[in-house]
Amino acid sequence: MKVTGNYVMEYLSFALLLGAVVFYVGWSIAYGDWYDIGLYSISVILMLFGILGIAISRLKIRQEETEGKQV
């Protein structure tokens, strides 16, 4: 497996997704507030960027693999 920018993007996106979950749970435990709209807004944005980053990087990795097989 060749390490390219797409693999790095996938790992960073996974870290962003994991960070969003840790942030939500940590904040909720620390302050006892599980239904804060500000907490939701930050967590959802981080989760969406994480999910989209993983999806885009996997599509690019598959595209690189198919281009490598065609040549």
mmJSON file of the N, C-alpha and C atoms, coordinates in Angstrom:
{"data_MODEL":{"atom_site":{
"group_PDB":["ATOM","ATOM","ATOM","ATOM","ATOM","ATOM","ATOM","ATOM","ATOM","ATOM","ATOM","ATOM","ATOM","ATOM","ATOM","ATOM","ATOM","ATOM","ATOM","ATOM","ATOM","ATOM","ATOM","ATOM","ATOM","ATOM","ATOM","ATOM","ATOM","ATOM","ATOM","ATOM","ATOM","ATOM","ATOM","ATOM","ATOM","ATOM","ATOM","ATOM","ATOM","ATOM","ATOM","ATOM","ATOM","ATOM","ATOM","ATOM","ATOM","ATOM","ATOM","ATOM","ATOM","ATOM","ATOM","ATOM","ATOM","ATOM","ATOM","ATOM","ATOM","ATOM","ATOM","ATOM","ATOM","ATOM","ATOM","ATOM","ATOM","ATOM","ATOM","ATOM","ATOM","ATOM","ATOM","ATOM","ATOM","ATOM","ATOM","ATOM","ATOM","ATOM","ATOM","ATOM","ATOM","ATOM","ATOM","ATOM","ATOM","ATOM","ATOM","ATOM","ATOM","ATOM","ATOM","ATOM","ATOM","ATOM","ATOM","ATOM","ATOM","ATOM","ATOM","ATOM","ATOM","ATOM","ATOM","ATOM","ATOM","ATOM","ATOM","ATOM","ATOM","ATOM","ATOM","ATOM","ATOM","ATOM","ATOM","ATOM","ATOM","ATOM","ATOM","ATOM","ATOM","ATOM","ATOM","ATOM","ATOM","ATOM","ATOM","ATOM","ATOM","ATOM","ATOM","ATOM","ATOM","ATOM","ATOM","ATOM","ATOM","ATOM","ATOM","ATOM","ATOM","ATOM","ATOM","ATOM","ATOM","ATOM","ATOM","ATOM","ATOM","ATOM","ATOM","ATOM","ATOM","ATOM","ATOM","ATOM","ATOM","ATOM","ATOM","ATOM","ATOM","ATOM","ATOM","ATOM","ATOM","ATOM","ATOM","ATOM","ATOM","ATOM","ATOM","ATOM","ATOM","ATOM","ATOM","ATOM","ATOM","ATOM","ATOM","ATOM","ATOM","ATOM","ATOM","ATOM","ATOM","ATOM","ATOM","ATOM","ATOM","ATOM","ATOM","ATOM","ATOM","ATOM","ATOM","ATOM","ATOM","ATOM","ATOM","ATOM","ATOM","ATOM","ATOM","ATOM","ATOM","ATOM","ATOM","ATOM","ATOM"],
"id":[1,2,3,4,5,6,7,8,9,10,11,12,13,14,15,16,17,18,19,20,21,22,23,24,25,26,27,28,29,30,31,32,33,34,35,36,37,38,39,40,41,42,43,44,45,46,47,48,49,50,51,52,53,54,55,56,57,58,59,60,61,62,63,64,65,66,67,68,69,70,71,72,73,74,75,76,77,78,79,80,81,82,83,84,85,86,87,88,89,90,91,92,93,94,95,96,97,98,99,100,101,102,103,104,105,106,107,108,109,110,111,112,113,114,115,116,117,118,119,120,121,122,123,124,125,126,127,128,129,130,131,132,133,134,135,136,137,138,139,140,141,142,143,144,145,146,147,148,149,150,151,152,153,154,155,156,157,158,159,160,161,162,163,164,165,166,167,168,169,170,171,172,173,174,175,176,177,178,179,180,181,182,183,184,185,186,187,188,189,190,191,192,193,194,195,196,197,198,199,200,201,202,203,204,205,206,207,208,209,210,211,212,213],
"type_symbol":["N","C","C","N","C","C","N","C","C","N","C","C","N","C","C","N","C","C","N","C","C","N","C","C","N","C","C","N","C","C","N","C","C","N","C","C","N","C","C","N","C","C","N","C","C","N","C","C","N","C","C","N","C","C","N","C","C","N","C","C","N","C","C","N","C","C","N","C","C","N","C","C","N","C","C","N","C","C","N","C","C","N","C","C","N","C","C","N","C","C","N","C","C","N","C","C","N","C","C","N","C","C","N","C","C","N","C","C","N","C","C","N","C","C","N","C","C","N","C","C","N","C","C","N","C","C","N","C","C","N","C","C","N","C","C","N","C","C","N","C","C","N","C","C","N","C","C","N","C","C","N","C","C","N","C","C","N","C","C","N","C","C","N","C","C","N","C","C","N","C","C","N","C","C","N","C","C","N","C","C","N","C","C","N","C","C","N","C","C","N","C","C","N","C","C","N","C","C","N","C","C","N","C","C","N","C","C","N","C","C","N","C","C"],
"label_atom_id":["N","CA","C","N","CA","C","N","CA","C","N","CA","C","N","CA","C","N","CA","C","N","CA","C","N","CA","C","N","CA","C","N","CA","C","N","CA","C","N","CA","C","N","CA","C","N","CA","C","N","CA","C","N","CA","C","N","CA","C","N","CA","C","N","CA","C","N","CA","C","N","CA","C","N","CA","C","N","CA","C","N","CA","C","N","CA","C","N","CA","C","N","CA","C","N","CA","C","N","CA","C","N","CA","C","N","CA","C","N","CA","C","N","CA","C","N","CA","C","N","CA","C","N","CA","C","N","CA","C","N","CA","C","N","CA","C","N","CA","C","N","CA","C","N","CA","C","N","CA","C","N","CA","C","N","CA","C","N","CA","C","N","CA","C","N","CA","C","N","CA","C","N","CA","C","N","CA","C","N","CA","C","N","CA","C","N","CA","C","N","CA","C","N","CA","C","N","CA","C","N","CA","C","N","CA","C","N","CA","C","N","CA","C","N","CA","C","N","CA","C","N","CA","C","N","CA","C","N","CA","C","N","CA","C","N","CA","C","N","CA","C","N","CA","C","N","CA","C"],
"label_alt_id":[null,null,null,null,null,null,null,null,null,null,null,null,null,null,null,null,null,null,null,null,null,null,null,null,null,null,null,null,null,null,null,null,null,null,null,null,null,null,null,null,null,null,null,null,null,null,null,null,null,null,null,null,null,null,null,null,null,null,null,null,null,null,null,null,null,null,null,null,null,null,null,null,null,null,null,null,null,null,null,null,null,null,null,null,null,null,null,null,null,null,null,null,null,null,null,null,null,null,null,null,null,null,null,null,null,null,null,null,null,null,null,null,null,null,null,null,null,null,null,null,null,null,null,null,null,null,null,null,null,null,null,null,null,null,null,null,null,null,null,null,null,null,null,null,null,null,null,null,null,null,null,null,null,null,null,null,null,null,null,null,null,null,null,null,null,null,null,null,null,null,null,null,null,null,null,null,null,null,null,null,null,null,null,null,null,null,null,null,null,null,null,null,null,null,null,null,null,null,null,null,null,null,null,null,null,null,null,null,null,null,null,null,null],
"label_comp_id":["MET","MET","MET","LYS","LYS","LYS","VAL","VAL","VAL","THR","THR","THR","GLY","GLY","GLY","ASN","ASN","ASN","TYR","TYR","TYR","VAL","VAL","VAL","MET","MET","MET","GLU","GLU","GLU","TYR","TYR","TYR","LEU","LEU","LEU","SER","SER","SER","PHE","PHE","PHE","ALA","ALA","ALA","LEU","LEU","LEU","LEU","LEU","LEU","LEU","LEU","LEU","GLY","GLY","GLY","ALA","ALA","ALA","VAL","VAL","VAL","VAL","VAL","VAL","PHE","PHE","PHE","TYR","TYR","TYR","VAL","VAL","VAL","GLY","GLY","GLY","TRP","TRP","TRP","SER","SER","SER","ILE","ILE","ILE","ALA","ALA","ALA","TYR","TYR","TYR","GLY","GLY","GLY","ASP","ASP","ASP","TRP","TRP","TRP","TYR","TYR","TYR","ASP","ASP","ASP","ILE","ILE","ILE","GLY","GLY","GLY","LEU","LEU","LEU","TYR","TYR","TYR","SER","SER","SER","ILE","ILE","ILE","SER","SER","SER","VAL","VAL","VAL","ILE","ILE","ILE","LEU","LEU","LEU","MET","MET","MET","LEU","LEU","LEU","PHE","PHE","PHE","GLY","GLY","GLY","ILE","ILE","ILE","LEU","LEU","LEU","GLY","GLY","GLY","ILE","ILE","ILE","ALA","ALA","ALA","ILE","ILE","ILE","SER","SER","SER","ARG","ARG","ARG","LEU","LEU","LEU","LYS","LYS","LYS","ILE","ILE","ILE","ARG","ARG","ARG","GLN","GLN","GLN","GLU","GLU","GLU","GLU","GLU","GLU","THR","THR","THR","GLU","GLU","GLU","GLY","GLY","GLY","LYS","LYS","LYS","GLN","GLN","GLN","VAL","VAL","VAL"],
"label_asym_id":["A","A","A","A","A","A","A","A","A","A","A","A","A","A","A","A","A","A","A","A","A","A","A","A","A","A","A","A","A","A","A","A","A","A","A","A","A","A","A","A","A","A","A","A","A","A","A","A","A","A","A","A","A","A","A","A","A","A","A","A","A","A","A","A","A","A","A","A","A","A","A","A","A","A","A","A","A","A","A","A","A","A","A","A","A","A","A","A","A","A","A","A","A","A","A","A","A","A","A","A","A","A","A","A","A","A","A","A","A","A","A","A","A","A","A","A","A","A","A","A","A","A","A","A","A","A","A","A","A","A","A","A","A","A","A","A","A","A","A","A","A","A","A","A","A","A","A","A","A","A","A","A","A","A","A","A","A","A","A","A","A","A","A","A","A","A","A","A","A","A","A","A","A","A","A","A","A","A","A","A","A","A","A","A","A","A","A","A","A","A","A","A","A","A","A","A","A","A","A","A","A","A","A","A","A","A","A","A","A","A","A","A","A"],
"label_entity_id":["1","1","1","1","1","1","1","1","1","1","1","1","1","1","1","1","1","1","1","1","1","1","1","1","1","1","1","1","1","1","1","1","1","1","1","1","1","1","1","1","1","1","1","1","1","1","1","1","1","1","1","1","1","1","1","1","1","1","1","1","1","1","1","1","1","1","1","1","1","1","1","1","1","1","1","1","1","1","1","1","1","1","1","1","1","1","1","1","1","1","1","1","1","1","1","1","1","1","1","1","1","1","1","1","1","1","1","1","1","1","1","1","1","1","1","1","1","1","1","1","1","1","1","1","1","1","1","1","1","1","1","1","1","1","1","1","1","1","1","1","1","1","1","1","1","1","1","1","1","1","1","1","1","1","1","1","1","1","1","1","1","1","1","1","1","1","1","1","1","1","1","1","1","1","1","1","1","1","1","1","1","1","1","1","1","1","1","1","1","1","1","1","1","1","1","1","1","1","1","1","1","1","1","1","1","1","1","1","1","1","1","1","1"],
"label_seq_id":[1,1,1,2,2,2,3,3,3,4,4,4,5,5,5,6,6,6,7,7,7,8,8,8,9,9,9,10,10,10,11,11,11,12,12,12,13,13,13,14,14,14,15,15,15,16,16,16,17,17,17,18,18,18,19,19,19,20,20,20,21,21,21,22,22,22,23,23,23,24,24,24,25,25,25,26,26,26,27,27,27,28,28,28,29,29,29,30,30,30,31,31,31,32,32,32,33,33,33,34,34,34,35,35,35,36,36,36,37,37,37,38,38,38,39,39,39,40,40,40,41,41,41,42,42,42,43,43,43,44,44,44,45,45,45,46,46,46,47,47,47,48,48,48,49,49,49,50,50,50,51,51,51,52,52,52,53,53,53,54,54,54,55,55,55,56,56,56,57,57,57,58,58,58,59,59,59,60,60,60,61,61,61,62,62,62,63,63,63,64,64,64,65,65,65,66,66,66,67,67,67,68,68,68,69,69,69,70,70,70,71,71,71],
"pdbx_PDB_ins_code":[null,null,null,null,null,null,null,null,null,null,null,null,null,null,null,null,null,null,null,null,null,null,null,null,null,null,null,null,null,null,null,null,null,null,null,null,null,null,null,null,null,null,null,null,null,null,null,null,null,null,null,null,null,null,null,null,null,null,null,null,null,null,null,null,null,null,null,null,null,null,null,null,null,null,null,null,null,null,null,null,null,null,null,null,null,null,null,null,null,null,null,null,null,null,null,null,null,null,null,null,null,null,null,null,null,null,null,null,null,null,null,null,null,null,null,null,null,null,null,null,null,null,null,null,null,null,null,null,null,null,null,null,null,null,null,null,null,null,null,null,null,null,null,null,null,null,null,null,null,null,null,null,null,null,null,null,null,null,null,null,null,null,null,null,null,null,null,null,null,null,null,null,null,null,null,null,null,null,null,null,null,null,null,null,null,null,null,null,null,null,null,null,null,null,null,null,null,null,null,null,null,null,null,null,null,null,null,null,null,null,null,null,null],
"Cartn_x":[0.852,0.0,0.889,0.66,1.416,0.689,1.413,0.804,0.752,-0.454,-0.651,-1.454,-1.716,-2.49,-3.897,-4.432,-5.792,-5.869,-4.845,-4.827,-4.671,-3.854,-3.683,-5.0,-5.696,-6.995,-8.006,-7.958,-8.882,-8.613,-7.361,-7.031,-7.379,-7.131,-7.49,-9.008,-9.737,-11.199,-11.739,-11.121,-11.528,-11.234,-10.084,-9.749,-10.746,-11.192,-12.188,-13.518,-13.905,-15.141,-15.049,-13.945,-13.74,-13.664,-13.002,-12.911,-14.265,-15.156,-16.501,-17.268,-17.151,-17.851,-17.268,-15.94,-15.283,-15.644,-15.679,-16.05,-17.474,-18.413,-19.805,-19.974,-19.408,-19.556,-18.809,-17.602,-16.82,-17.479,-17.972,-18.641,-19.917,-20.652,-21.907,-21.682,-20.655,-20.354,-19.841,-18.965,-18.36,-19.385,-20.323,-21.272,-22.691,-22.917,-24.229,-25.326,-24.984,-25.966,-25.92,-26.83,-26.819,-27.64,-28.4,-29.306,-29.016,-27.764,-27.38,-27.279,-27.949,-27.967,-26.574,-25.809,-24.448,-23.555,-23.739,-22.992,-23.349,-24.637,-25.066,-24.458,-24.488,-24.033,-22.558,-21.746,-20.323,-20.092,-20.736,-20.535,-21.006,-22.147,-22.686,-21.794,-21.294,-20.417,-19.132,-18.539,-17.33,-17.606,-18.749,-19.094,-19.317,-20.009,-20.256,-18.963,-18.062,-16.781,-15.986,-16.067,-15.387,-15.956,-17.264,-17.916,-17.668,-17.817,-17.583,-16.123,-15.215,-13.795,-13.459,-14.013,-13.774,-14.357,-15.572,-16.211,-15.432,-15.027,-14.301,-12.944,-12.237,-10.916,-11.018,-12.029,-12.19,-12.544,-13.352,-13.653,-12.4,-11.571,-10.328,-9.359,-9.304,-8.426,-8.882,-10.182,-10.702,-10.427,-10.557,-10.295,-8.822,-7.916,-6.491,-6.185,-6.828,-6.594,-7.075,-8.236,-8.73,-7.885,-7.39,-6.518,-5.186,-4.706,-3.45,-3.59,-4.768,-4.99,-5.158,-5.666,-5.89,-4.588,-3.614,-2.362,-1.454],
"Cartn_y":[-1.182,0.0,1.233,2.058,3.296,4.401,5.092,6.154,7.424,7.881,9.105,10.091,11.228,12.253,11.809,10.891,10.42,9.566,8.76,7.973,8.882,9.894,10.856,11.579,11.957,12.631,11.711,10.418,9.471,9.341,9.25,9.143,10.417,11.569,12.825,12.976,12.534,12.593,11.659,10.482,9.568,10.176,10.853,11.509,12.627,13.338,14.391,13.802,12.698,12.027,11.525,10.898,10.411,11.573,12.659,13.84,14.456,14.433,14.982,14.176,12.869,12.011,12.209,12.248,12.451,13.823,14.837,16.184,16.203,15.592,15.583,14.868,13.683,12.898,13.561,14.041,14.689,15.942,16.781,18.016,17.695,16.717,16.364,15.797,14.994,14.448,15.552,16.408,17.455,18.47,18.842,19.891,19.385,18.088,17.515,18.039,18.48,19.064,18.309,17.349,16.51,17.115,18.187,18.729,20.185,20.543,21.923,22.111,23.111,23.343,23.751,24.447,24.804,23.585,22.672,21.416,20.604,20.548,19.851,20.484,21.807,22.471,22.201,22.23,21.962,20.483,19.616,18.174,17.706,18.187,17.762,18.232,19.437,19.936,19.119,18.82,18.002,16.601,16.023,14.688,14.682,15.688,15.75,15.898,16.764,16.897,15.599,14.889,13.611,12.574,12.462,11.485,11.821,13.086,13.485,13.296,13.594,13.403,11.95,11.062,9.627,9.167,9.595,9.188,9.68,10.929,11.486,10.827,10.61,9.991,8.547,7.814,6.434,6.402,7.346,7.415,7.71,8.614,8.937,7.767,7.025,5.855,4.796,4.553,3.576,4.029,5.327,5.855,5.673,5.911,5.709,4.242,3.341,1.916,1.446,1.933,1.522,2.122,3.333,3.921,3.177,2.698,1.945,0.597,-0.034,-1.322,-1.186,-0.041,0.16,0.417,0.988,1.344,0.184],
"Cartn_z":[0.0,0.0,0.0,-0.979,-1.104,-0.34,0.531,1.334,0.487,0.227,-0.543,0.299,-0.286,0.411,0.734,-0.073,0.176,1.433,1.674,2.906,4.127,3.992,5.091,5.353,4.28,4.426,5.109,4.773,5.389,6.888,7.275,8.699,9.457,8.855,9.513,9.633,8.631,8.694,9.763,9.89,10.952,12.32,12.451,13.711,14.013,12.984,13.164,13.627,13.046,13.446,14.885,15.209,16.567,17.556,17.168,18.025,18.306,17.318,17.514,18.553,18.481,19.446,20.844,20.936,22.23,22.801,21.944,22.39,22.937,22.209,22.637,23.978,24.072,25.301,26.458,26.194,27.25,27.782,26.892,27.308,28.083,27.581,28.243,29.633,29.796,31.116,32.036,31.521,32.355,32.848,31.978,32.346,32.587,32.409,32.687,31.794,30.602,29.693,28.369,28.187,26.994,25.864,26.112,25.104,24.774,24.678,24.389,22.876,22.339,20.898,20.387,21.182,20.784,20.698,21.597,21.58,20.344,20.023,18.814,17.568,17.49,16.273,15.998,17.004,16.813,16.511,17.246,17.061,15.694,15.255,13.964,12.817,12.886,11.835,11.773,12.926,12.943,12.405,12.782,12.294,10.785,10.285,8.842,8.054,8.516,7.821,7.886,8.993,9.112,8.156,8.108,7.234,5.773,5.41,4.022,3.623,4.52,4.229,3.984,4.797,4.608,3.274,2.963,1.716,0.495,0.51,-0.631,-0.793,0.302,0.189,-0.297,0.144,-0.338,-1.825,-2.281,-3.709,-4.522,-4.025,-4.737,-4.725,-3.623,-3.553,-4.548,-4.622,-5.595,-7.018,-7.271,-8.602,-8.97,-8.033,-8.287,-8.55,-7.804,-7.988,-9.36,-9.811,-11.123,-12.236,-12.056,-13.064,-13.129,-11.998,-11.961,-12.66,-12.589,-13.219,-14.724,-15.17,-16.6,-17.347,-16.682,-17.36,-17.5],
"occupancy":[1.0,1.0,1.0,1.0,1.0,1.0,1.0,1.0,1.0,1.0,1.0,1.0,1.0,1.0,1.0,1.0,1.0,1.0,1.0,1.0,1.0,1.0,1.0,1.0,1.0,1.0,1.0,1.0,1.0,1.0,1.0,1.0,1.0,1.0,1.0,1.0,1.0,1.0,1.0,1.0,1.0,1.0,1.0,1.0,1.0,1.0,1.0,1.0,1.0,1.0,1.0,1.0,1.0,1.0,1.0,1.0,1.0,1.0,1.0,1.0,1.0,1.0,1.0,1.0,1.0,1.0,1.0,1.0,1.0,1.0,1.0,1.0,1.0,1.0,1.0,1.0,1.0,1.0,1.0,1.0,1.0,1.0,1.0,1.0,1.0,1.0,1.0,1.0,1.0,1.0,1.0,1.0,1.0,1.0,1.0,1.0,1.0,1.0,1.0,1.0,1.0,1.0,1.0,1.0,1.0,1.0,1.0,1.0,1.0,1.0,1.0,1.0,1.0,1.0,1.0,1.0,1.0,1.0,1.0,1.0,1.0,1.0,1.0,1.0,1.0,1.0,1.0,1.0,1.0,1.0,1.0,1.0,1.0,1.0,1.0,1.0,1.0,1.0,1.0,1.0,1.0,1.0,1.0,1.0,1.0,1.0,1.0,1.0,1.0,1.0,1.0,1.0,1.0,1.0,1.0,1.0,1.0,1.0,1.0,1.0,1.0,1.0,1.0,1.0,1.0,1.0,1.0,1.0,1.0,1.0,1.0,1.0,1.0,1.0,1.0,1.0,1.0,1.0,1.0,1.0,1.0,1.0,1.0,1.0,1.0,1.0,1.0,1.0,1.0,1.0,1.0,1.0,1.0,1.0,1.0,1.0,1.0,1.0,1.0,1.0,1.0,1.0,1.0,1.0,1.0,1.0,1.0,1.0,1.0,1.0,1.0,1.0,1.0],
"B_iso_or_equiv":[0.0,0.0,0.0,0.0,0.0,0.0,0.0,0.0,0.0,0.0,0.0,0.0,0.0,0.0,0.0,0.0,0.0,0.0,0.0,0.0,0.0,0.0,0.0,0.0,0.0,0.0,0.0,0.0,0.0,0.0,0.0,0.0,0.0,0.0,0.0,0.0,0.0,0.0,0.0,0.0,0.0,0.0,0.0,0.0,0.0,0.0,0.0,0.0,0.0,0.0,0.0,0.0,0.0,0.0,0.0,0.0,0.0,0.0,0.0,0.0,0.0,0.0,0.0,0.0,0.0,0.0,0.0,0.0,0.0,0.0,0.0,0.0,0.0,0.0,0.0,0.0,0.0,0.0,0.0,0.0,0.0,0.0,0.0,0.0,0.0,0.0,0.0,0.0,0.0,0.0,0.0,0.0,0.0,0.0,0.0,0.0,0.0,0.0,0.0,0.0,0.0,0.0,0.0,0.0,0.0,0.0,0.0,0.0,0.0,0.0,0.0,0.0,0.0,0.0,0.0,0.0,0.0,0.0,0.0,0.0,0.0,0.0,0.0,0.0,0.0,0.0,0.0,0.0,0.0,0.0,0.0,0.0,0.0,0.0,0.0,0.0,0.0,0.0,0.0,0.0,0.0,0.0,0.0,0.0,0.0,0.0,0.0,0.0,0.0,0.0,0.0,0.0,0.0,0.0,0.0,0.0,0.0,0.0,0.0,0.0,0.0,0.0,0.0,0.0,0.0,0.0,0.0,0.0,0.0,0.0,0.0,0.0,0.0,0.0,0.0,0.0,0.0,0.0,0.0,0.0,0.0,0.0,0.0,0.0,0.0,0.0,0.0,0.0,0.0,0.0,0.0,0.0,0.0,0.0,0.0,0.0,0.0,0.0,0.0,0.0,0.0,0.0,0.0,0.0,0.0,0.0,0.0,0.0,0.0,0.0,0.0,0.0,0.0],
"pdbx_formal_charge":[null,null,null,null,null,null,null,null,null,null,null,null,null,null,null,null,null,null,null,null,null,null,null,null,null,null,null,null,null,null,null,null,null,null,null,null,null,null,null,null,null,null,null,null,null,null,null,null,null,null,null,null,null,null,null,null,null,null,null,null,null,null,null,null,null,null,null,null,null,null,null,null,null,null,null,null,null,null,null,null,null,null,null,null,null,null,null,null,null,null,null,null,null,null,null,null,null,null,null,null,null,null,null,null,null,null,null,null,null,null,null,null,null,null,null,null,null,null,null,null,null,null,null,null,null,null,null,null,null,null,null,null,null,null,null,null,null,null,null,null,null,null,null,null,null,null,null,null,null,null,null,null,null,null,null,null,null,null,null,null,null,null,null,null,null,null,null,null,null,null,null,null,null,null,null,null,null,null,null,null,null,null,null,null,null,null,null,null,null,null,null,null,null,null,null,null,null,null,null,null,null,null,null,null,null,null,null,null,null,null,null,null,null],
"auth_seq_id":[1,1,1,2,2,2,3,3,3,4,4,4,5,5,5,6,6,6,7,7,7,8,8,8,9,9,9,10,10,10,11,11,11,12,12,12,13,13,13,14,14,14,15,15,15,16,16,16,17,17,17,18,18,18,19,19,19,20,20,20,21,21,21,22,22,22,23,23,23,24,24,24,25,25,25,26,26,26,27,27,27,28,28,28,29,29,29,30,30,30,31,31,31,32,32,32,33,33,33,34,34,34,35,35,35,36,36,36,37,37,37,38,38,38,39,39,39,40,40,40,41,41,41,42,42,42,43,43,43,44,44,44,45,45,45,46,46,46,47,47,47,48,48,48,49,49,49,50,50,50,51,51,51,52,52,52,53,53,53,54,54,54,55,55,55,56,56,56,57,57,57,58,58,58,59,59,59,60,60,60,61,61,61,62,62,62,63,63,63,64,64,64,65,65,65,66,66,66,67,67,67,68,68,68,69,69,69,70,70,70,71,71,71],
"auth_comp_id":["MET","MET","MET","LYS","LYS","LYS","VAL","VAL","VAL","THR","THR","THR","GLY","GLY","GLY","ASN","ASN","ASN","TYR","TYR","TYR","VAL","VAL","VAL","MET","MET","MET","GLU","GLU","GLU","TYR","TYR","TYR","LEU","LEU","LEU","SER","SER","SER","PHE","PHE","PHE","ALA","ALA","ALA","LEU","LEU","LEU","LEU","LEU","LEU","LEU","LEU","LEU","GLY","GLY","GLY","ALA","ALA","ALA","VAL","VAL","VAL","VAL","VAL","VAL","PHE","PHE","PHE","TYR","TYR","TYR","VAL","VAL","VAL","GLY","GLY","GLY","TRP","TRP","TRP","SER","SER","SER","ILE","ILE","ILE","ALA","ALA","ALA","TYR","TYR","TYR","GLY","GLY","GLY","ASP","ASP","ASP","TRP","TRP","TRP","TYR","TYR","TYR","ASP","ASP","ASP","ILE","ILE","ILE","GLY","GLY","GLY","LEU","LEU","LEU","TYR","TYR","TYR","SER","SER","SER","ILE","ILE","ILE","SER","SER","SER","VAL","VAL","VAL","ILE","ILE","ILE","LEU","LEU","LEU","MET","MET","MET","LEU","LEU","LEU","PHE","PHE","PHE","GLY","GLY","GLY","ILE","ILE","ILE","LEU","LEU","LEU","GLY","GLY","GLY","ILE","ILE","ILE","ALA","ALA","ALA","ILE","ILE","ILE","SER","SER","SER","ARG","ARG","ARG","LEU","LEU","LEU","LYS","LYS","LYS","ILE","ILE","ILE","ARG","ARG","ARG","GLN","GLN","GLN","GLU","GLU","GLU","GLU","GLU","GLU","THR","THR","THR","GLU","GLU","GLU","GLY","GLY","GLY","LYS","LYS","LYS","GLN","GLN","GLN","VAL","VAL","VAL"],
"auth_asym_id":["A","A","A","A","A","A","A","A","A","A","A","A","A","A","A","A","A","A","A","A","A","A","A","A","A","A","A","A","A","A","A","A","A","A","A","A","A","A","A","A","A","A","A","A","A","A","A","A","A","A","A","A","A","A","A","A","A","A","A","A","A","A","A","A","A","A","A","A","A","A","A","A","A","A","A","A","A","A","A","A","A","A","A","A","A","A","A","A","A","A","A","A","A","A","A","A","A","A","A","A","A","A","A","A","A","A","A","A","A","A","A","A","A","A","A","A","A","A","A","A","A","A","A","A","A","A","A","A","A","A","A","A","A","A","A","A","A","A","A","A","A","A","A","A","A","A","A","A","A","A","A","A","A","A","A","A","A","A","A","A","A","A","A","A","A","A","A","A","A","A","A","A","A","A","A","A","A","A","A","A","A","A","A","A","A","A","A","A","A","A","A","A","A","A","A","A","A","A","A","A","A","A","A","A","A","A","A","A","A","A","A","A","A"],
"auth_atom_id":["N","CA","C","N","CA","C","N","CA","C","N","CA","C","N","CA","C","N","CA","C","N","CA","C","N","CA","C","N","CA","C","N","CA","C","N","CA","C","N","CA","C","N","CA","C","N","CA","C","N","CA","C","N","CA","C","N","CA","C","N","CA","C","N","CA","C","N","CA","C","N","CA","C","N","CA","C","N","CA","C","N","CA","C","N","CA","C","N","CA","C","N","CA","C","N","CA","C","N","CA","C","N","CA","C","N","CA","C","N","CA","C","N","CA","C","N","CA","C","N","CA","C","N","CA","C","N","CA","C","N","CA","C","N","CA","C","N","CA","C","N","CA","C","N","CA","C","N","CA","C","N","CA","C","N","CA","C","N","CA","C","N","CA","C","N","CA","C","N","CA","C","N","CA","C","N","CA","C","N","CA","C","N","CA","C","N","CA","C","N","CA","C","N","CA","C","N","CA","C","N","CA","C","N","CA","C","N","CA","C","N","CA","C","N","CA","C","N","CA","C","N","CA","C","N","CA","C","N","CA","C","N","CA","C","N","CA","C","N","CA","C","N","CA","C","N","CA","C"],
"pdbx_PDB_model_num":[1,1,1,1,1,1,1,1,1,1,1,1,1,1,1,1,1,1,1,1,1,1,1,1,1,1,1,1,1,1,1,1,1,1,1,1,1,1,1,1,1,1,1,1,1,1,1,1,1,1,1,1,1,1,1,1,1,1,1,1,1,1,1,1,1,1,1,1,1,1,1,1,1,1,1,1,1,1,1,1,1,1,1,1,1,1,1,1,1,1,1,1,1,1,1,1,1,1,1,1,1,1,1,1,1,1,1,1,1,1,1,1,1,1,1,1,1,1,1,1,1,1,1,1,1,1,1,1,1,1,1,1,1,1,1,1,1,1,1,1,1,1,1,1,1,1,1,1,1,1,1,1,1,1,1,1,1,1,1,1,1,1,1,1,1,1,1,1,1,1,1,1,1,1,1,1,1,1,1,1,1,1,1,1,1,1,1,1,1,1,1,1,1,1,1,1,1,1,1,1,1,1,1,1,1,1,1,1,1,1,1,1,1]
}}}
